């Protein structure tokens, strides 16, 4: 059971979280198999190359999504804080998350965990206070 969404800008935040989790997943597979040389079999080589290529591709997409993420986060925070239908006002400390995310253009190793974990926490708090949005129109 969901309520009418205060803001739909959370979609940009959720997509960025998804790509952050995919980045960690593909990088974990690459590290788990190990960048050893030479590969012991053709299938191991294919998995290594594909996981490295997927890590690079998702990292590039996440790099490009950073601008969308910063705008989405700021606008969602603003709409939630100005909403009259809920009594929840998020603190201004949440705006530190998109500011740190801007460092993705300089130091992606620092920004990606902040984007992923900070956004998950923000969306979790937002869903607790504002309610979960009605996703029935997306599914149909």
N, CA and C atoms as an extended XYZ file, in Angstrom:
420
Properties=species:S:1:pos:R:3:atomname:S:1:resname:S:1:resid:I:1 pbc="F F F"
N         0.849       -1.167        0.000 N   UNK     1
C         0.000        0.000        0.000 CA  UNK     1
C         0.893        1.227        0.000 C   UNK     1
N         0.767        2.059       -0.998 N   UNK     2
C         1.595        3.243       -1.091 CA  UNK     2
C         0.755        4.498       -1.115 C   UNK     2
N         1.430        5.600       -1.012 N   UNK     3
C         0.758        6.896       -1.065 CA  UNK     3
C         1.216        7.613       -2.320 C   UNK     3
N         0.543        8.687       -2.640 N   UNK     4
C         0.967        9.498       -3.772 CA  UNK     4
C         2.328       10.097       -3.458 C   UNK     4
N         3.237       10.002       -4.383 N   UNK     5
C         4.611       10.416       -4.143 CA  UNK     5
C         4.713       11.924       -3.993 C   UNK     5
N         5.518       12.338       -3.032 N   UNK     6
C         5.789       13.755       -2.826 CA  UNK     6
C         6.641       14.273       -3.979 C   UNK     6
N         7.571       13.439       -4.417 N   UNK     7
C         8.475       13.799       -5.492 CA  UNK     7
C         8.880       12.530       -6.220 C   UNK     7
N         9.071       12.632       -7.513 N   UNK     8
C         9.544       11.474       -8.276 CA  UNK     8
C        11.025       11.581       -8.603 C   UNK     8
N        11.692       12.515       -8.016 N   UNK     9
C        13.123       12.659       -8.252 CA  UNK     9
C        13.918       11.533       -7.612 C   UNK     9
N        13.293       10.751       -6.752 N   UNK    10
C        13.993        9.642       -6.126 CA  UNK    10
C        14.366        8.576       -7.142 C   UNK    10
N        13.722        8.573       -8.319 N   UNK    11
C        14.089        7.612       -9.369 CA  UNK    11
C        15.558        7.777       -9.768 C   UNK    11
N        16.020        9.011       -9.922 N   UNK    12
C        17.423        9.257      -10.270 CA  UNK    12
C        18.369        8.759       -9.188 C   UNK    12
N        17.950        8.882       -7.944 N   UNK    13
C        18.763        8.385       -6.835 CA  UNK    13
C        18.801        6.860       -6.876 C   UNK    13
N        17.657        6.246       -7.098 N   UNK    14
C        17.580        4.780       -7.097 CA  UNK    14
C        18.370        4.172       -8.254 C   UNK    14
N        18.328        4.782       -9.419 N   UNK    15
C        19.089        4.268      -10.566 CA  UNK    15
C        20.585        4.353      -10.284 C   UNK    15
N        21.010        5.420       -9.681 N   UNK    16
C        22.424        5.563       -9.344 CA  UNK    16
C        22.849        4.532       -8.303 C   UNK    16
N        22.000        4.252       -7.328 N   UNK    17
C        22.293        3.207       -6.347 CA  UNK    17
C        22.424        1.859       -7.049 C   UNK    17
N        21.516        1.588       -7.981 N   UNK    18
C        21.563        0.329       -8.717 CA  UNK    18
C        22.898        0.160       -9.448 C   UNK    18
N        23.353        1.198      -10.118 N   UNK    19
C        24.620        1.112      -10.829 CA  UNK    19
C        25.804        1.023       -9.870 C   UNK    19
N        25.698        1.634       -8.707 N   UNK    20
C        26.755        1.490       -7.706 CA  UNK    20
C        26.864        0.059       -7.203 C   UNK    20
N        25.717       -0.579       -6.974 N   UNK    21
C        25.723       -1.972       -6.535 CA  UNK    21
C        26.236       -2.880       -7.644 C   UNK    21
N        25.841       -2.617       -8.890 N   UNK    22
C        26.362       -3.402      -10.018 CA  UNK    22
C        27.873       -3.251      -10.148 C   UNK    22
N        28.368       -2.047       -9.936 N   UNK    23
C        29.805       -1.821      -10.014 CA  UNK    23
C        30.540       -2.664       -8.983 C   UNK    23
N        30.045       -2.671       -7.749 N   UNK    24
C        30.682       -3.475       -6.716 CA  UNK    24
C        30.575       -4.969       -7.022 C   UNK    24
N        29.438       -5.389       -7.565 N   UNK    25
C        29.257       -6.799       -7.896 CA  UNK    25
C        30.228       -7.275       -8.966 C   UNK    25
N        30.342       -6.524      -10.054 N   UNK    26
C        31.250       -6.914      -11.131 CA  UNK    26
C        32.709       -6.835      -10.685 C   UNK    26
N        33.035       -5.829       -9.902 N   UNK    27
C        34.409       -5.718       -9.405 CA  UNK    27
C        34.718       -6.859       -8.444 C   UNK    27
N        33.743       -7.271       -7.643 N   UNK    28
C        33.955       -8.389       -6.727 CA  UNK    28
C        34.209       -9.685       -7.496 C   UNK    28
N        33.460       -9.901       -8.569 N   UNK    29
C        33.684      -11.094       -9.392 CA  UNK    29
C        35.081      -11.067       -9.985 C   UNK    29
N        35.499       -9.903      -10.472 N   UNK    30
C        36.844       -9.803      -11.059 CA  UNK    30
C        37.921      -10.063      -10.012 C   UNK    30
N        37.757       -9.502       -8.834 N   UNK    31
C        38.759       -9.693       -7.781 CA  UNK    31
C        38.722      -11.129       -7.250 C   UNK    31
N        37.530      -11.713       -7.168 N   UNK    32
C        37.396      -13.074       -6.678 CA  UNK    32
C        38.116      -14.066       -7.594 C   UNK    32
N        37.960      -13.888       -8.890 N   UNK    33
C        38.634      -14.773       -9.845 CA  UNK    33
C        40.117      -14.459       -9.869 C   UNK    33
N        40.428      -13.203       -9.694 N   UNK    34
C        41.822      -12.808       -9.605 CA  UNK    34
C        42.432      -12.476      -10.948 C   UNK    34
N        43.196      -11.429      -10.977 N   UNK    35
C        43.845      -11.036      -12.231 CA  UNK    35
C        45.157      -11.798      -12.462 C   UNK    35
N        45.163      -13.105      -12.182 N   UNK    36
C        46.379      -13.886      -12.357 CA  UNK    36
C        46.634      -14.156      -13.832 C   UNK    36
N        47.880      -14.332      -14.149 N   UNK    37
C        48.234      -14.626      -15.531 CA  UNK    37
C        49.124      -15.832      -15.552 C   UNK    37
N        49.056      -16.668      -16.456 N   UNK    38
C        48.023      -16.799      -17.476 CA  UNK    38
C        46.782      -17.470      -16.910 C   UNK    38
N        45.696      -17.326      -17.609 N   UNK    39
C        44.456      -17.965      -17.184 CA  UNK    39
C        44.592      -19.469      -17.360 C   UNK    39
N        43.996      -20.209      -16.438 N   UNK    40
C        44.140      -21.666      -16.490 CA  UNK    40
C        43.232      -22.308      -17.523 C   UNK    40
N        42.176      -21.623      -17.932 N   UNK    41
C        41.285      -22.170      -18.958 CA  UNK    41
C        40.679      -21.022      -19.749 C   UNK    41
N        40.080      -21.386      -20.872 N   UNK    42
C        39.434      -20.370      -21.701 CA  UNK    42
C        38.226      -19.763      -21.004 C   UNK    42
N        37.476      -20.569      -20.293 N   UNK    43
C        36.291      -20.041      -19.608 CA  UNK    43
C        36.684      -19.058      -18.506 C   UNK    43
N        37.776      -19.332      -17.809 N   UNK    44
C        38.249      -18.398      -16.785 CA  UNK    44
C        38.669      -17.081      -17.417 C   UNK    44
N        39.331      -17.157      -18.551 N   UNK    45
C        39.746      -15.949      -19.259 CA  UNK    45
C        38.541      -15.138      -19.713 C   UNK    45
N        37.519      -15.817      -20.219 N   UNK    46
C        36.310      -15.120      -20.674 CA  UNK    46
C        35.621      -14.436      -19.499 C   UNK    46
N        35.530      -15.135      -18.367 N   UNK    47
C        34.882      -14.539      -17.183 CA  UNK    47
C        35.688      -13.348      -16.689 C   UNK    47
N        37.014      -13.461      -16.701 N   UNK    48
C        37.850      -12.337      -16.265 CA  UNK    48
C        37.667      -11.128      -17.166 C   UNK    48
N        37.700      -11.365      -18.456 N   UNK    49
C        37.576      -10.254      -19.406 CA  UNK    49
C        36.194       -9.628      -19.321 C   UNK    49
N        35.150      -10.453      -19.248 N   UNK    50
C        33.790       -9.912      -19.166 CA  UNK    50
C        33.546       -9.160      -17.866 C   UNK    50
N        34.054       -9.681      -16.752 N   UNK    51
C        33.839       -8.975      -15.490 CA  UNK    51
C        34.621       -7.664      -15.451 C   UNK    51
N        35.822       -7.657      -16.022 N   UNK    52
C        36.582       -6.403      -16.086 CA  UNK    52
C        35.916       -5.402      -17.016 C   UNK    52
N        35.422       -5.876      -18.159 N   UNK    53
C        34.726       -4.982      -19.094 CA  UNK    53
C        33.429       -4.451      -18.488 C   UNK    53
N        32.702       -5.319      -17.775 N   UNK    54
C        31.464       -4.870      -17.130 CA  UNK    54
C        31.757       -3.861      -16.025 C   UNK    54
N        32.830       -4.088      -15.278 N   UNK    55
C        33.221       -3.134      -14.237 CA  UNK    55
C        33.546       -1.783      -14.847 C   UNK    55
N        34.289       -1.782      -15.935 N   UNK    56
C        34.648       -0.521      -16.593 CA  UNK    56
C        33.418        0.168      -17.173 C   UNK    56
N        32.529       -0.602      -17.796 N   UNK    57
C        31.333       -0.011      -18.410 CA  UNK    57
C        30.403        0.580      -17.352 C   UNK    57
N        30.160       -0.168      -16.280 N   UNK    58
C        29.273        0.329      -15.220 CA  UNK    58
C        29.919        1.518      -14.512 C   UNK    58
N        31.231        1.484      -14.337 N   UNK    59
C        31.926        2.621      -13.735 CA  UNK    59
C        31.795        3.874      -14.585 C   UNK    59
N        31.862        3.712      -15.900 N   UNK    60
C        31.690        4.857      -16.797 CA  UNK    60
C        30.266        5.401      -16.734 C   UNK    60
N        29.290        4.498      -16.708 N   UNK    61
C        27.894        4.935      -16.599 CA  UNK    61
C        27.662        5.649      -15.272 C   UNK    61
N        28.219        5.111      -14.197 N   UNK    62
C        28.079        5.752      -12.886 CA  UNK    62
C        28.750        7.123      -12.877 C   UNK    62
N        29.857        7.225      -13.563 N   UNK    63
C        30.553        8.511      -13.674 CA  UNK    63
C        29.666        9.538      -14.371 C   UNK    63
N        29.000        9.113      -15.436 N   UNK    64
C        28.117       10.019      -16.180 CA  UNK    64
C        26.854       10.326      -15.372 C   UNK    64
N        26.349        9.344      -14.631 N   UNK    65
C        25.128        9.542      -13.838 CA  UNK    65
C        25.321       10.444      -12.632 C   UNK    65
N        26.548       10.789      -12.319 N   UNK    66
C        26.804       11.613      -11.136 CA  UNK    66
C        26.079       12.955      -11.224 C   UNK    66
N        26.078       13.575      -12.379 N   UNK    67
C        25.389       14.864      -12.531 CA  UNK    67
C        23.885       14.703      -12.315 C   UNK    67
N        23.300       13.655      -12.897 N   UNK    68
C        21.878       13.390      -12.696 CA  UNK    68
C        21.588       13.109      -11.230 C   UNK    68
N        22.483       12.385      -10.591 N   UNK    69
C        22.312       12.039       -9.184 CA  UNK    69
C        22.288       13.286       -8.306 C   UNK    69
N        23.221       14.180       -8.518 N   UNK    70
C        23.304       15.389       -7.682 CA  UNK    70
C        22.042       16.228       -7.838 C   UNK    70
N        21.585       16.403       -9.063 N   UNK    71
C        20.369       17.184       -9.305 CA  UNK    71
C        19.152       16.476       -8.713 C   UNK    71
N        19.048       15.167       -8.929 N   UNK    72
C        17.909       14.401       -8.404 CA  UNK    72
C        17.859       14.449       -6.887 C   UNK    72
N        19.005       14.273       -6.254 N   UNK    73
C        19.047       14.270       -4.792 CA  UNK    73
C        18.632       15.630       -4.244 C   UNK    73
N        19.193       16.691       -4.801 N   UNK    74
C        18.877       18.028       -4.299 CA  UNK    74
C        17.402       18.364       -4.506 C   UNK    74
N        16.856       18.042       -5.669 N   UNK    75
C        15.452       18.350       -5.927 CA  UNK    75
C        14.514       17.487       -5.088 C   UNK    75
N        14.851       16.210       -4.902 N   UNK    76
C        14.018       15.361       -4.064 CA  UNK    76
C        14.045       15.858       -2.620 C   UNK    76
N        15.220       16.206       -2.134 N   UNK    77
C        15.322       16.724       -0.771 CA  UNK    77
C        14.484       17.996       -0.633 C   UNK    77
N        14.546       18.861       -1.613 N   UNK    78
C        13.806       20.122       -1.558 CA  UNK    78
C        12.303       19.873       -1.573 C   UNK    78
N        11.837       18.986       -2.464 N   UNK    79
C        10.401       18.706       -2.528 CA  UNK    79
C         9.886       18.053       -1.256 C   UNK    79
N        10.661       17.141       -0.687 N   UNK    80
C        10.235       16.488        0.557 CA  UNK    80
C        10.222       17.483        1.707 C   UNK    80
N        11.211       18.368        1.759 N   UNK    81
C        11.250       19.323        2.868 CA  UNK    81
C        10.161       20.391        2.753 C   UNK    81
N         9.690       20.668        1.540 N   UNK    82
C         8.638       21.673        1.352 CA  UNK    82
C         7.238       21.078        1.275 C   UNK    82
N         7.113       19.753        1.338 N   UNK    83
C         5.803       19.106        1.221 CA  UNK    83
C         4.932       19.415        2.432 C   UNK    83
N         3.680       19.698        2.175 N   UNK    84
C         2.742       19.979        3.260 CA  UNK    84
C         1.959       18.735        3.661 C   UNK    84
N         2.075       17.668        2.886 N   UNK    85
C         1.305       16.457        3.183 CA  UNK    85
C         1.965       15.576        4.231 C   UNK    85
N         3.242       15.833        4.532 N   UNK    86
C         3.950       15.038        5.542 CA  UNK    86
C         4.545       15.962        6.594 C   UNK    86
N         4.773       15.407        7.769 N   UNK    87
C         5.369       16.181        8.847 CA  UNK    87
C         6.874       16.031        8.910 C   UNK    87
N         7.436       15.327        7.969 N   UNK    88
C         8.876       15.044        7.966 CA  UNK    88
C         9.632       16.127        7.208 C   UNK    88
N        10.673       16.646        7.824 N   UNK    89
C        11.572       17.588        7.167 CA  UNK    89
C        12.980       17.033        7.282 C   UNK    89
N        13.562       16.602        6.151 N   UNK    90
C        14.919       16.056        6.241 CA  UNK    90
C        15.918       17.143        6.617 C   UNK    90
N        16.922       16.754        7.366 N   UNK    91
C        17.921       17.727        7.797 CA  UNK    91
C        18.785       18.154        6.621 C   UNK    91
N        19.459       19.264        6.785 N   UNK    92
C        20.338       19.758        5.730 CA  UNK    92
C        21.620       18.945        5.617 C   UNK    92
N        21.888       18.119        6.608 N   UNK    93
C        23.086       17.275        6.553 CA  UNK    93
C        23.033       16.298        5.396 C   UNK    93
N        21.824       15.945        4.959 N   UNK    94
C        21.703       15.044        3.813 CA  UNK    94
C        22.303       15.657        2.545 C   UNK    94
N        22.357       16.958        2.470 N   UNK    95
C        22.910       17.609        1.278 CA  UNK    95
C        24.420       17.454        1.171 C   UNK    95
N        25.050       16.945        2.222 N   UNK    96
C        26.480       16.648        2.152 CA  UNK    96
C        26.727       15.478        1.188 C   UNK    96
N        25.755       14.565        1.104 N   UNK    97
C        25.914       13.391        0.247 CA  UNK    97
C        26.094       13.792       -1.218 C   UNK    97
N        25.235       14.639       -1.806 N   UNK    98
C        25.499       15.010       -3.206 CA  UNK    98
C        26.743       15.879       -3.368 C   UNK    98
N        27.113       16.617       -2.336 N   UNK    99
C        28.360       17.389       -2.438 CA  UNK    99
C        29.568       16.474       -2.514 C   UNK    99
N        29.558       15.423       -1.703 N   UNK   100
C        30.647       14.448       -1.771 CA  UNK   100
C        30.589       13.690       -3.085 C   UNK   100
N        29.394       13.474       -3.601 N   UNK   101
C        29.250       12.780       -4.879 CA  UNK   101
C        29.899       13.548       -6.023 C   UNK   101
N        29.976       14.855       -5.894 N   UNK   102
C        30.653       15.641       -6.928 CA  UNK   102
C        32.136       15.303       -7.020 C   UNK   102
N        32.688       14.748       -5.948 N   UNK   103
C        34.087       14.343       -6.001 CA  UNK   103
C        34.280       13.105       -6.868 C   UNK   103
N        33.188       12.528       -7.368 N   UNK   104
C        33.285       11.400       -8.292 CA  UNK   104
C        34.032       11.796       -9.560 C   UNK   104
N        33.993       13.063       -9.905 N   UNK   105
C        34.717       13.532      -11.077 CA  UNK   105
C        36.223       13.608      -10.814 C   UNK   105
N        36.616       13.604       -9.536 N   UNK   106
C        38.027       13.700       -9.177 CA  UNK   106
C        38.542       12.389       -8.587 C   UNK   106
N        37.844       11.890       -7.562 N   UNK   107
C        38.269       10.684       -6.853 CA  UNK   107
C        37.090        9.708       -6.784 C   UNK   107
N        36.875        8.904       -7.817 N   UNK   108
C        35.712        8.008       -7.820 CA  UNK   108
C        35.736        6.949       -6.724 C   UNK   108
N        36.902        6.581       -6.246 N   UNK   109
C        36.994        5.546       -5.222 CA  UNK   109
C        36.340        6.013       -3.924 C   UNK   109
N        36.386        7.295       -3.646 N   UNK   110
C        35.783        7.842       -2.436 CA  UNK   110
C        34.298        8.108       -2.639 C   UNK   110
N        33.932        8.592       -3.794 N   UNK   111
C        32.556        9.031       -4.014 CA  UNK   111
C        31.574        7.882       -4.193 C   UNK   111
N        31.983        6.802       -4.817 N   UNK   112
C        31.043        5.717       -5.097 CA  UNK   112
C        30.465        5.084       -3.831 C   UNK   112
N        31.265        4.788       -2.804 N   UNK   113
C        30.644        4.268       -1.573 CA  UNK   113
C        29.731        5.286       -0.904 C   UNK   113
N        30.081        6.548       -0.957 N   UNK   114
C        29.233        7.581       -0.348 CA  UNK   114
C        27.915        7.673       -1.100 C   UNK   114
N        27.970        7.621       -2.433 N   UNK   115
C        26.751        7.665       -3.231 CA  UNK   115
C        25.861        6.483       -2.884 C   UNK   115
N        26.432        5.307       -2.845 N   UNK   116
C        25.640        4.097       -2.638 CA  UNK   116
C        25.082        4.015       -1.222 C   UNK   116
N        25.934        4.093       -0.221 N   UNK   117
C        25.489        3.923        1.163 CA  UNK   117
C        24.671        5.130        1.634 C   UNK   117
N        25.133        6.327        1.339 N   UNK   118
C        24.402        7.522        1.762 CA  UNK   118
C        23.026        7.611        1.129 C   UNK   118
N        22.928        7.245       -0.121 N   UNK   119
C        21.631        7.297       -0.801 CA  UNK   119
C        20.684        6.225       -0.301 C   UNK   119
N        21.227        5.034       -0.040 N   UNK   120
C        20.380        3.986        0.535 CA  UNK   120
C        19.812        4.431        1.877 C   UNK   120
N        20.650        5.057        2.694 N   UNK   121
C        20.173        5.542        3.996 CA  UNK   121
C        19.120        6.637        3.820 C   UNK   121
N        19.367        7.570        2.903 N   UNK   122
C        18.402        8.652        2.670 CA  UNK   122
C        17.061        8.095        2.191 C   UNK   122
N        17.098        7.178        1.224 N   UNK   123
C        15.841        6.632        0.713 CA  UNK   123
C        15.130        5.782        1.765 C   UNK   123
N        15.897        5.102        2.608 N   UNK   124
C        15.285        4.327        3.690 CA  UNK   124
C        14.577        5.261        4.670 C   UNK   124
N        15.252        6.334        5.093 N   UNK   125
C        14.627        7.305        6.009 CA  UNK   125
C        13.434        7.976        5.345 C   UNK   125
N        13.566        8.297        4.069 N   UNK   126
C        12.484        8.939        3.338 CA  UNK   126
C        11.267        8.025        3.273 C   UNK   126
N        11.466        6.746        3.017 N   UNK   127
C        10.330        5.824        2.932 CA  UNK   127
C         9.688        5.608        4.296 C   UNK   127
N        10.477        5.667        5.358 N   UNK   128
C         9.906        5.531        6.702 CA  UNK   128
C         9.026        6.724        7.050 C   UNK   128
N         9.458        7.918        6.687 N   UNK   129
C         8.740        9.123        7.101 CA  UNK   129
C         7.661        9.553        6.105 C   UNK   129
N         7.943        9.440        4.834 N   UNK   130
C         7.005        9.910        3.817 CA  UNK   130
C         6.066        8.788        3.389 C   UNK   130
N         6.560        7.568        3.407 N   UNK   131
C         5.787        6.426        2.939 CA  UNK   131
C         6.355        5.931        1.630 C   UNK   131
N         5.984        4.746        1.294 N   UNK   132
C         6.472        4.166        0.050 CA  UNK   132
C         5.607        4.639       -1.095 C   UNK   132
N         6.221        4.969       -2.215 N   UNK   133
C         5.421        5.440       -3.360 CA  UNK   133
C         4.633        4.307       -3.992 C   UNK   133
N         3.592        4.678       -4.671 N   UNK   134
C         2.748        3.724       -5.362 CA  UNK   134
C         3.418        3.369       -6.687 C   UNK   134
N         3.856        2.122       -6.801 N   UNK   135
C         4.571        1.685       -8.000 CA  UNK   135
C         3.678        0.931       -8.965 C   UNK   135
N         2.372        0.926       -8.746 N   UNK   136
C         1.475        0.156       -9.603 CA  UNK   136
C         1.423        0.730      -11.020 C   UNK   136
N         1.615        2.034      -11.184 N   UNK   137
C         1.591        2.609      -12.523 CA  UNK   137
C         2.852        2.287      -13.309 C   UNK   137
N         3.932        1.905      -12.631 N   UNK   138
C         5.157        1.521      -13.324 CA  UNK   138
C         5.040        0.099      -13.838 C   UNK   138
N         4.449       -0.771      -13.049 N   UNK   139
C         4.341       -2.183      -13.398 CA  UNK   139
C         3.378       -2.449      -14.544 C   UNK   139
N         2.396       -1.608      -14.743 N   UNK   140
C         1.415       -1.875      -15.787 CA  UNK   140
C         1.747       -1.203      -17.085 C   UNK   140
